[in-house]
Amino acid sequence: MGDPGQSPSAWSPHGSPPTLSTLTLLLLLCGHAHSQCKILRCNAEYVSSTLSLRGGGSPGAFRGGGGGGRGGGVGSSGLCRALRSYALCTRRTARTCRGDLAFHSAVHGIEDLMIQHNCSRQGPTAPPPPRGPALPGAGPVRSSGPPAPDPCDYEGRFSRLHGRPPGFLHCASFGDPHVRSFHHHFHTCRVQGAWPLLDNDFLFVQATSSPVASGANATTTRKLTIIFKNMQECIDQKVYQAEVDNLPAAFEDGSINGGDRPGGSSLSIRTANPGSHVEIQAAYIGTTIIIRQTAKQLSFSIKVAEDVARAFSAEQDLQLCVGGCPPSQRLSRSERSRRGAITIDTARQLCKEGLPVEDVYFHSCVFDVLISGDPNFTVAAQAALEDARAFLPDLEKLHLFPSDAGVPLFSATLLAPLLSGLFVLWLCTQ
């Protein structure tokens, strides 16, 4: 992964790959794994098979090896053999390691090193090294170096192993509802009923929506269900459930942390304003979630580590935070949904007080006030903007402006006056 806000992920190009010495340190220090997950055995075998290739810890000083690389030299060919063996080992244990961050770190590390050293996916592999007492088959490799980082402190462990902070992503859902995806796309959705905002190996978030008024196509979120999945020695599975007029400051079982495991305190819940603002900290996966209630609707906002957000399979493809609203669920510009006696001029004036920049948050505010007839909807858009300001790693992407098509949104100050004017003209025809 690259710098925060620019790290490679399942939907972005690779950045600068780590050096072999950095990856080796990561493998040596990776935390405890599931008892059925054999990633530590794969790690140990890889480290052992590359000991003879490293000269002074430099990735460019390899010795020995055979064929198999593509123009990488004799040493790189030996490394390519080891990396192919390592990749094969991770594939064999993938089924039992899906919820293990050490496994995901290893998979992406292998990919980066194979690209760096121009290794082909097909070719000879290195024979597994003999296992001695220094490299037990399933146990972590220990050395006389610094102690292993806390496996339930994601940010601390990542920073220590990579020498930089991790990358983060932001997603939000608010109003009727408007969804800001990890890609900085912004959609207004009808999505009536239950829809997943997130569905990965560590976290599941589902929003349940119903019409904002009888006969209206626009909907608001009335219920949120969040499942923090069981993870190693860090937490027991915890479920948080909120409904309009019921925003509890505890998980469903009455607890306020991750349970009795050693890392139970790495998941915590607190209320900033009882009944209207709850914050959940999940330090073991580098995640913070804010749930709010305003104007009889629930808002959701998240800051999540990239490794966590991208840890999902092809079967988990329906996630509003990843792909935005499906085209069939995006609210049509031609629908006439205005409710109540509030005029567009009044709605704009109400929204302008807290949202001086006429970005998507401002236009969402105007939209919500018009279709609901409730001035209190201004608070939802204002709070969503403040959460984005706190959660976004790249503040240059804070203010998004609608494109002519109204689907992807860009941080483009030069286009803002024209696009804002087009949006206002559309609203005036409603």
Buried (B, 14 or more C-beta within 10 A) or exposed (E): BBEBBEBBBEEBEBBEBBBBEBBBBBBBBBBBBBEEBBBBBBBBBBBBBBEBBBEEEEBEEBEEBEEBBEEBBEBBBBBBBBBBBBBEBBEEBBEBBBBBBBBBBBBBBBBBBBEBBEBEEEBBBBEEBEEEEEBBEEEBBEEEEEEBBBBBBBBEBBBBBBEEBBBBBBBBBBBBBBBBBBBBBBBBBBBBEEBBBBBBBBBBBBBBBBBBBEEBBBBBBBBBBBBBBBBBBBBBEBEBBBBBEEBBBBBEEEBBBBBEBBBBBBBBBEBEEEEBBBBBBBBBBBBBBBBBBBBBBBBBBBBBBBBBBBBBEEEBEEBBBBBBBEEEBBBEEEEEBBBBEBEBEBBBEBBBEBBEBBBBBBBBBBBBBBBBBBBBBBBBBBBBBBBBEEBBBBEEBBBBBBBEEBBBBBBEEEBBEEBBEBBBEBBEEB
